[in-house]
Each structure stands twice: as structure tokens, then as C-alpha cells.
Amino acid sequence: MGKLKQMLLMMIVIGQLLGIVMLFINIKIAIFVFIVYGLAMLGIFIVLIVERLKEKEEDDENDYRNY
């Protein structure tokens, strides 16, 4: 999961910067770059939600408050 998060974050940063630069050069490529940027954002949110659900499940299994 760590490598996937790093890759998606790098795509988000590069996509944001490249999209802004491409707005001045070629608008069609800029739109494509922003679409890829949006998909990377969606991907990182999904990865973080799945990771949080796994962490929550693990916490529920290791809950010793009721003994």
C-alpha cells in the first residue's frame, strides 16, 4: 500500500503542475492531464478509505475493554 500511495501522490503533484503549464501550451492536453489528475485523486481517496477500514477492523479485533 505504501508504494501505491507514493505513486498516486507523485502523480497528483506532477499532474497539478503539468496541467497548469499545459493550459498555456495546449488546452486539449491540459484537459487530459487534469482528467488523469482527478482519477489519481479518486484513487488515493479509495486507497486511504480501504486502509482506514482495515485499521478499524484490526482495532475491533484487538479491543480488550470488555474483559
N, C-alpha and C positions, 0 to 999 in steps of 0.2 A: 504493500500500500504506500510505503514511503516514497518509492521511486515514481509511482504513478502520480502522487500528489506533487512531487517536484517537477515532473514533466508538464503537468497541467498548469502549474503556477508559472513556469517558464513560458509556456505557450500564451498565457494570458498577458504577461508583461510584454512579450515581443509583439503579440497581436495588437495590443493597445498602441504601442509606439509606431509600429509599421502601418497600422490603419490610419493614424493621424498624418503620417508622412505621405501615404498614398493618396490621401484626399487632395493634395496639391498636384499630384502627378497624373493619376488615372483613377477616376471615380469608380469604374466597374471593378477594378482590382481591390479598391478600398472597401467596397461593399462586401466582396467575397472574404476579405481579411476580417471584417467585423462580424460576419456570419460565423467564421471559424472561431473567433474570439468568444462569441456568445455560446457556442457549443462547448468550448473549453470551460467557460464559467459554469454552465449547466453540469458538466462532468465533474468539476471539483465539488460542487454542492452535493451531487449524488454520492460521491466518494466519502465526503465528510458525514453525511447523514447515515450511510451504511456503517461507517466506523463508529459513530456515536451509538447506534443501535446495538452493535456488538459489545461495546463497552458497557452499556446499560444492562445487557443480558448477563454479562460476566459479573457485574456488581450485584445483580439479583441472586446469582448462584452463590456468591460468597458473602451473603448477608447473614451475620450471626447475632442479630439484635434480639431474636426471639427464643433464645435457648434458656 
